[in-house]
Amino acid sequence: MALSEELAVRDDRRFRQGLRLSRLPHHKRWMSTTFRSSRTSTRAKVKDLATLSFVEAKANAALLGPPGVGKTHIAIALAVAACRAGYSIYFTSLDDMVRNLKAAEAAGRLTSKLGSYLRPSVLVVDEVGYQPLERAEANLVFQVISKRYEKGSIILTSNKTFSEWGQVFGDEVLTTAILDRLLHHCEVVPINGPSYRLKKPPQGHRTRDRSRLIRRLKPGAVPRPAG
């Protein structure tokens, strides 16, 4: 009994240390997610990802959809589950990763900095597609994807379809090379629906639906005064 308790304490300490090193913006557990989808196939894919079989296989997961549908929330929940299962994890936005790699390259420390993104069992890359990249920046992303290929898992979120990634990375040949390695072993989960952020009433507005307000605020329209 004492041994099992000691092991449980040790596992919990390892888990908490892993979360501290992960740079996750918050620590949502899987059961606390509010993900809802009208598509049975999408729910089934997310449920399958939660088994972490793709992490064991060193495969990838891509969560695609418009802003506010829960992509980052699911990615973080999967990362927390992986950490609980004993895998090392690291979270970054694509923009932060590129900026850090560029700074390291300028300082002659690129190889060392690349290790930050290559060592973890699971690398979460959030917000792919929000900012277009220059070719040199896209090449840094390619290095991460290429060096992690079949050696560790990537969970990414993107508001762009893969057919639009050429616009993001600015070079069709480089984009093809990135997608070739990323998608060879990858579960792609399209997520659609209304934004959860827009459906959540702002503080102090009990019944207002922000998505309804946005639809009303068309060019030339004058909103009614509150009250």
Helices and strands as residue ranges (DSSP letters): H 2-22, G 30-32, H 40-49, H 53-56, E 60-64, H 71-84, E 89-93, H 94-106, H 110-118, E 122-128, H 135-148, E 153-158, G 162-164, H 165-169, H 172-183, E 186-190, H 196-199, H 210-216
